[in-house]
Amino acid sequence: MFARAIPRATGSRAVHSTVPFTFRGMASSTRRAPREKIPSSSIRILRSVDSVRAWRRPHLLDHRLVSLVPTMGALHRGHLALIRAAARETHHVVVSIYVNPAQFGVKEDLASYPVTWDSDCRILAELDRELADDGGNLGRISAVFAPTTADMYPSGFPGQEIDSKGSFVTLTPVGEVLEGASRPTFFRGVATVCMKLFNIVQPEKVYFGQKDVQQTVVIRKMVKDFMMPIDVQIEATEREADGLALSSRNVYLGERRRKVATVLNRALRAAEKEYANGKRDRESILGAASKVTTDILNEQMALAPEQRVKYEVDYIALSDPDTMVELTEVDSTKGGILSGAVKMLPVESPQPGEDLGHSGGPSVRLIDNIVLRPTA
């Protein structure tokens, strides 16, 4: 498919019309549009579906491997690890930056979600120069796809309500449990936007982080069930030195809550230790995690309001690695997945000048997981 403002080719000559023409329902003009790039780099900025398809076509004909790293911006070290992995294995890396409203609930943080376009562009330009200097890479960052919601939802955005009408991709029951139970529109939004991105970019490989473990299970199932010729690569969770999983939402935490935000990882590690010690039953494994979350909350509640941090445990689960269905007993030949979600509540009795985090420090929902490897 041709992008707008690219002349039609007839034989060996390019034919320029004196009036606009259409191709497959898309308007075009007689002049070639300027190629937008990230400053101080060769990375193309592609704003429309047409421009991505025009960019993609020659790489398909030349048998060059194209990969996609889907993001919502606010790039951090975890995103960069995915991009590095993609550059090692493919010729052209496409990074999408799009805050998808369909995966936010009506009362979730869409309005305050960090948008850091200029910073993201600088980060990508620096990373691309690093990749160019590394002789072990097959490719580099070739393009950023930054569409609008009008581009991604050409029939109009259907809304964020549970009963919204529109064209959605839903995968059940895997998308209905755990995160799906707490956020009933989340995986519908994720699967829908990923299906769109995959159809637009047509990558040979896509890269996701292990932190969003249920998301990776949903995406793998979607690719398998819809017979999409895409290799889904899952990379290890990137963490801070104290174990906190990297997330764009960590900017909401502020100094006080950041110190307690490791509670979920500490709980999952305690459960993992029980598994390593030979326990396979749900009660023993998850009991260890529950003790950690309860003990730390009790410690916080013993502090004065201007010092303490409150949180709520949404869930801590022990699940089948293929379906995310919760287990009563771990099969040693398959292993399992420990996962959880904790809501860090707004700071109580904030002090003058206290760092409350991005957007004044609203509630922050943190997720994390640990894969229990097979032992038999």
N, C-alpha and C positions, 0 to 999 in steps of 0.2 A: 504494500500500500504506500502511496506517495504522500508526502507531507504537503501542507499548504505552501504556496509560493515557490514550488519546484516545477520547472517547465516539463511538459510532456515530451517523451522521447519517441521518435518514429524512425526506425532503422538506425542509422548512425547520426541522425541530425536531431537536435532539440527544436521542437516547434513551439513558438511563442504565440499565444492568442492575443488579440487586441482587446478581448473582453474576458471577464472571469469565466472559468468553466468549472464543472463539477466532475468528481470521480468517485464512484461508489457513495454518492450522497454527501461528499464533503467539498466545501467551497475551496477554491484555490485562486491565486492571483498570478499576474504575469511576472512579478519580481521575486527574486530569491530573498527570503527573510534573513536578516543578520544572524549569525551564529553566536549565541550567548554563551559565555564561558565564565567559570570561576576565576577571579583575578589571580594573576601570577601562576596560572596553571593551564594545562591543556584539557581540563575536564569540562565537557559540554554540559550545559544546563538545558534540559528538555522539559518544556512546559505542557505539551499537549500529547495526546495519544498518537496523533498523526506524526509528530516529530520523532517519537520513539520508534514507530514502525519504519519510517524512512531511514533512521539511523541504523536500525537492526538489520534491514534487508541485506546489505553487502556482506555483513559478517556471517550471515547464514550461507550465502553463496560461496564465501571464502573458507567455510568450515572452521571458523574461529569460535572457540567456546566462550559463551556469554553467561555470566552469573548475576544473581540479584541478591542484594542485601536489603530487605525491607526495614525501614525505620520510621519513626514519627519525629525525627529530629532530636534536639537536645542531646547531641551525640556525646558519648562517654567512652571510656576505655573498653567496655564490653563490645560496643559497636565496632570499634577499631580492630578488635581481635577477629571479628567476623570478616571484616574487609580484608585483613591480612591473609586469612585462610582462603578467601575467594581468589585473591591475587596469586597465591601459590599454585592454584589448580586450574585457573581459567585465563583466557587472553584479555577479556574485557569485563570489568566489574561495573555494574550499575547499582547505585545506591538510591533508593527511593526515599524521599522525605515528604510525608503526608500524614497529617493528624486526622485520622479517620473518625468522623463523628459517630459512625454506626456502632463502634465498639465501646462507646461510653453510654452509661445509663443516664436517664433523664436528670438525676440528682448527683451525677458524678462530676469530676473536675475538668470537663472540656474547656470551660471558659478560662480557667487559670492554668491550663497545661502549658509548660514552658515552651515558648517559640523562640529559637535562637539561630535564625537563619544565617546572619553574618558570621557568628562564631562557628557554626557548623561548616560553612564554606572555607573558613581559614583552617579549620582542623583537617578537612579533606585535602586541601591543597598541600599542607605540610606532610600529611601521610602519603600522598602520591609521590612527593619528592623522595620520601624515605623508601618507598617501594621501588622507585627508579634506581636507587643506589644499591639495592639488594639483588645480587645476581641470581638468587635462588627463586625468584618469582617468575611465573609464566606470563603474568600480565600486570596491569595497573588499573586505577580508577578511570574509566572512560567517560562516564556520564552520571549526572544526577537527574533523576526524574522527580519533578516537583509540580504535580498537577493541582488543580483546584477541585473543589467538591463538584462543581458543574461538569468537569471533565470525567470524574470518576462515577458520577451518577447521572448519566445523560437523560434519563426520564424524570429527573428531579429526586432530591434526597427524600427517602421515604419516612424519615423520622427515627427517633430513638426509643419510642414506646414499645413495650412488649408486643402489643397487638398491631404494630405498624404493618401496612400493606405495601408490598413492593417485591422486587426480585432479590431474593436472599439465598445463600447457601447455608444449609443447616445440617449438622452431623450429630446424630443421636445414636445411643445414649451418651456417648463420650462427652458431648458438649453440654450435657444437662447436670452433671455431677460436680461436686467440689466448687471450683471457680464458677462453673456454669449455674450452679444452684444459687450462689451468692450474687452473681451478676448475669441474669438470664438472657441479656441481649449481647453479651460480650463475644462469645465464640461465633455466634451468627454474624456479627460484624467483622470479626477477624477472618473467618472463612470466606466471606463475601469479598472483602477487599483484597485478600490474597489471590483468590480466583481471578479477579480483575487484573491485578498486577502481573500474574503469571501469563494471562492471555495477551496482555499488552507487550510485555518485554520478551516473552518466549525464551526464558533462560534454560540452559542445560542443567544448571545447578542453582539451588537457593540455600541461603545460610541463615540459621536461627540459633539463638542461645539456649542453653539447657535451663536457665533460670525460669523461663516460662514453660515448664515441662508439659503441662496439659495442652498448651498451645502446640507444642511440637507433635504430640500424639494426634491432635486434631488435624494438623497440616499433613502429616504422613498418611492418615486415613483418607483425607480428601484426594491427595495425589494418587493413592492406590485405587480408590473406589471410582474415580472419574478417569482413570487410565491416562494420566497426564505424563508425558515423557520428560520427567524432571527428577533429578537426584536431590533429595532433601538431606542436607548436611547439618548436623547438630554439633555445636562447639561447646566446650565446658564453660560453666558460669565463671565470669570474672568477679573477683571479690576485693574488698578493701583488706588491709592487713589484719583487721580484727574479725574478719569473716563476713561482714555485711555484703550481700550481693549487690552489685552495681545496678542502678536503676535511674532512669531520668527523673523519677519522682523523689529521689533522695534529697533533691534540692529543697523540698518542702520542710525537711525535718528541723533545721535549726540546731544550735549547739546542744541544748539540753536533751532533746529527744534523740539526737544522734548517738549519744552515749548509751542509751538503753535500746536502741534499734537492733542490736545484735541478739535480742532475746529469742527471736525465731530460729536463727541459725544455731544458737546454743542448745535450744530444745531439740532440734533435729539431730544434732551431733550426739546428744545423750541417747536418743532413740537408736541411732546408728551403732553406738557402742554396745547396746543390748544385743543387736543382731550379730555383731562381730563376736560377741561372747557366747553365741550359740542359741540365743532365744529366737523363736520363730512365731510365737503366738502374739496376737494383736495387743492383748492386755499388757504384757510385759514390755513390749517395744514402745507403744504409745504412752504407757504409764510413766516411763522415764521422761518423755517430752513434757507431759502434763505437769510433772513435779517441777521442772525448770520454770515453766511459765508462771505457775502459781507462786513459787518461792520468790522469784524476782518481783512480781507484782506486790507481794506482801512487803518486801523490802522497800519498795517505792512508797507504798501507802503509809509506812511508818515515818516518812520524811514530812517536813513542813510543805504546805501547798506551793510556796514559791520555789521549792527545790524538786519536787517529785514529778514523775512522768506516769501518766495513765495510759493503758492500752487495753484492747479487747481482742481475745483470740477468736477469730472467725471459725477456723477449723485447723486441725492437724490430722492428717490422714495417712493410712498405709494402703497402697493401691497396687492393682495389677499393672505391670509396665506396658501392656498392650491396650487395655480398655479403660484404665483409671477406675475400675470398679473396686470398691474397698474390700480388703482381705481380712479374714479372721485368722488365717495362718499363711505364712510365706512358704511358697514352694521353693526349696533350695535350688532346683534346676532352672528356675525362671528369675528368682530375685523379686524385687518389688521397688516401689517408689514411695519415699517419705516426702510429703509436701505439706505446706501450711500457709495460712494467711493471718496476719495480725494487723489490726487497725490501731495506729498511734494517734491518740486523741489530742486535740489542741492543748497547748501549754496552759496549765492552770496558774493563775496569779502571775502573769508575765511581769518582769521587772523592767524599770526604765532602761532603755538602751539594749535590752536583751535581743540576741539574734533569734528570731522566731522562724526563720526560713522563708523561702520564696512565697510570695502572695500572702504574707502574714501568718503562715504556718497553719493551714487547714488540716483536717484529719488526713492521715497518710496511710494507705493500705499497702503493706509490704508482703511480698510473697517470696518463697524460697523452696528448695527441694534438695533431696539427696537420693541418688540412685543406689539401691542395695543390689550389689552384683550377685549373680548366681555363685554358689559355693560348691555345688555337687557336679 
